[in-house]
Amino acid sequence: MEEYIEAKDQAEWITEEKHELIIQGFRFDNFIKPNSEKGEIMKVLVIPDVHLKPYMFDDASGLMRRGVVEKAVCLMDIADDWGQEANLNLYEKTFDKAIQFAKEFPDTLWCYGNHDYSYLYLYRESGFSYFAIDTVRNKLAELQKALPDEKQLTIIHRIDKVLFMHGGLTKQFVYDNVPVKDEDSIDDIIERINQLPHHKLWEDNSPLWARPQEENVQMYLPDDYVQVVGHSPVRNIYKEGGVISCDVFSTYRDGRPIGTGVFPIIDTETGKYTIHTWAIGTND
């Protein structure tokens, strides 16, 4: 929902302030489970921020059926879009497409976005729909039930040398929330973060909210792991500072597309990406 426009080396911010938080103390512990896959090197299709665009799952399904990739990761933000707060049919249709995708491609990994997570604990933000609270909660539970393993739906996933999450993992967030004794293992770090209380995961620099596209944001171990993130809309997929930004399906308030609307495919050994379908090329 927030608009972030990438101009290669210089970025222009257009964002809405986060609104007053409403915390009801709900816990959905079964939703917050870690996942990391060791020793797997593969081509991974990334489905970036969805924001009530059911066709994205149709397009991604086509690539999966053609065998272009071995696995998919969805960076979610399935819920919410400009002016759609009362359009429950669109909420249901989009989540149903996600659930259908999960059933057809059961190895898919899912990373909560802030627009999904907000409904679990009633954190109000731009685009939050009071009309859709029950719908989103029920559909998230249905999505989780469709997965072979509940840990496929969480905050951060790792496949080989690549970390997947909605916003980004900053150096400061790790230092603030992970004991030094757990910092020797990236999997221990991921597990610790995935199990943090919801109020910690709602902080501005959490993996749900971090914006590595901003200047002076230090990411965690950028020389060792590539991070693949959405959250901040950009015109083109690009890699900078060990981060691949790929939220290219989001739109302006009037519905005009901000980005190119293509899916990145990640090589989990090299950390490089290719763009399939409309655009062609390999980028470092």
N, C-alpha and C positions, 0 to 999 in steps of 0.2 A: 504494500500500500504506500509506504514512503517512497518518494521519488528521488532517486540518486542518479545523476547523469554523468557517465564517464567520458572524459575528453582526453583520453590516453594519459598524459602526464599531469594534467590539471583537472580537478573535479569541481563540479558545482552542486551544492547542496540545496535541495528543496524538500523539506520534511515537515511533518506535523508533530507538535509536541505530544509526548505521551500524556494521557489524561490521568486524573486521580485514580489510584488503584483501589479496587474493592476486593478485600481479602476475606474469604469466608472460611478458611481453615480446612477446605476439602483436601483429602489425600487420595491419590490414585497410584499407590506404590507399585502396583503391578505394571503400570505403564513405563516406569523408569528403570530400565534394565540395561546393562552394558552389552556391547558386542564388539569384538575385534576378530579379524580373521588373519591368522598367522601363515606366512609362507605361500599365500596365494598371489599369483601374478596374473592379471586378467585385464580385459577391456570392459570398462564399466560405463553404461549409459547413465547420465545424470538428468533427472527431471527436476528442474529448478522450481522456484515459487509458482504455485498454480493459481491461486486467487480466483477460484470459481470459473476455471476454463476447462471444462470436461474434455474438450477435443485434444488436450495435451496427452491424455492417457491413450486415446485412440492412435495418435501419431507415434507415441512411444511404443505401443503394442506392435505397430507395423514394423518398426526397426527390430524389436525383439524377435518377432516371428521370422524375420529374414536372416537371423543369425549374425547380425552385424556386431553384436556384443554378447558377452557371457553372463552379464548380471546388470541389474539396475539399482540405482539409489535415488530416492525421492527426497528432496530438501523441503518438501511439504509447503507450509502456508497454504493448505488446501482451502481454508475458509476465507471469507471476506473479500469484497472488492468495492470500488467506489459506487455508492448509491444503490447497493444491492441488499441492504440490511433486511428488507422485508420479502425478498425473493427466495422463499424457502424451497421452492421447486428447484432452483438452481443450486442451492446448497446440497439438496438430496441427490440431484443428478450427478454433481461433481464427485461427491463422496462415493456414490455407487460405482462410478467409473474407476475410482481408486481401489475400491474393494474388489471389483472385477479384475483389475490388473493384478492385485495381490494374489488372487486365486489362480490366475493363469500363469503367473510368474512368481511362484512361492518363495524363491530365494531373494526377492527384492528386499532391500533395507530401507527403512523409513526414519528420517530425522525430523523431530518436531520443529515446527516454525513457531515464532511468537504468536501468530494469529491462530494457531491450533491450541497451543499451550494455554493461551489466555482463557479459553473456555473451561479448562479443567479446574481453574481456581478463581474464575470470575475477575480476572484482571482486565479492566476496561481500557481500550486503546482505540486508535483511529480505525473505523470500519467495524468495530465490535457490534454484533447484532443481538439485542436482548430477545428478539423473536426466534433466533436460531440456537439458543443455548442448548435446549434439549436435543435438537437435531444433531448438532455438532458432537455433543457428548456421546449420544447413542451411536453415531456413525464411527467415531473414534474407537469405541468399544467393539463395534462390529468389525472394523478394520483389524484391530488387534486379534480378535478371535479367528480371523481368516488366516493368520500367519502360523506357520508351523512352530515357531518359537517366539514367545512374547518379547525376547530381547531384540528382535528385529525392529521394534519400534522404540526409539530412545532419543537421546540428545546427540551423541557423537558415535560414529562408527569408524573403524579403521580397517582398511584392506591393504596389506603390505605397507608401502611407504606413503600412503595417502590417507588423510583424515577427511571425513565427510561430516558436515554439520551445516546448520542454517546460517549462522552469523559469522563465527570465527573464534578460535581459541587464542586468547592473548596471553602474553607472558605474565602480566600483572594478575590476571584472573587465576592462573595456576598458582602463583606465589601466595595469593590471598586465601586459597581454598584447599590446597593439597599439602599435607604434611611433607616435610623434607624427606622423611623415610620412604615415602611412596614415589618420589620423583625419579628414581632410578629406572622405572619401568613405564613406558608409555601406556601399557595396558592397565597398570594400576592407576595411573592418572585419569584415564578415560573412565574406568569403573568408579573412581571416587567422584568425578564430576557428574556422571550420569545419575548418581544416587544423592546428589545434593538436595537440600530442602527447596521447595518451589520458590521461596522468596529470594534465595541466593541466585537461582537460575533466572530471576526476573531483573537482576541488576543490569545496568547499562553496558557493562563490558563482559557479560556472560556469553556463552556460545549461541544463545538465542538472539542477542541484541548487538553484539560487537560489530563494528564496521571497519574492517581492515583497509577499506578504500580511502579512509581519512589519512591525513598526514600525521606522522609521529606516533602511529599505533605500532607497538612492538608485538609481533606474533611469537607464539611459543615454538622454539626449535625450527625456525624457517629453513635452516640448512639441512635438516634431517628428514622433515616431513612436509609434503605439499598439502595445503588445505584447500578443499573445494567447497565454496560457499555461495549462498544466494543472498537474500535479505535486502541488499542494496541494489535497486535497479540500475543497470548499465546499458549503454547502447550496443556494445560488442563484448563478447566473451574475451577476457584477457588475463594474463598471468603476470603478477608483479609481487616481488617480495615474498615468494613462496606461496602465494595465494592465487587460486583461479576463481575469478568472480564470474558468475554465470546467470544472474537473474535478468534474462533478456526477453521474458514474456510479459512483464508488467506493463501497465499502461498509465497514461495521465488521467486526470479526473474526467476528461471528456471522452475517454475511450481510445484515444490515439496511442499506438504502440510506442514505447520508449526504446525498445531494443529490437534485435534482429529476429527473435523467435526461433532459435535453433538450439538443438541439444548438443552439449559437449560429450565426447567420449574420452574417458580417462584411461591412460595406460598406468596401472598401479605400480609398475616397476620403475619407469622413467619419470613419472609425474608429469608427462607431457599430455596434451589433449589434441584431439582432432574434432572437426565439426562436420557432422554428416548431414545429408540431404541437400538443403538449399545452398550451403556454403561448403567449400572444400579447402583443406589445408591442415598443416601440422604446425603447432606453435610451441615454442620453448618457454 
